[in-house]
Amino acid sequence: MQDRFTFILCRLFRGVRDTRGVTAAEYAILAVGVVIMVGGAVLGFSPYLVNAFSDAGTAITSTQASLPAAAR
């Protein structure tokens, strides 16, 4: 009975000391944090981004329309 109990404890502690996969889990948690931060920034700045891209598109369209037909 004692040997079986010792065997179970050794297996349990071996599993606790095993650190394989810990680094992968840490990187996964870090990646999730980065995704959340980037997503929050995009949502926070989306009105400004929409205006900036609209203004850039308008500027390109108006510049292209003012060029002579041979230059297009």
Secondary structure, 3 states (H helix, E strand, C coil): CHHHHHHHHHHHHHHHHCCCCHHHHHHHHHHHHHHHHHHHHHHHHHHHHHHHHHHHHHHHHHHHHHCCHHHC
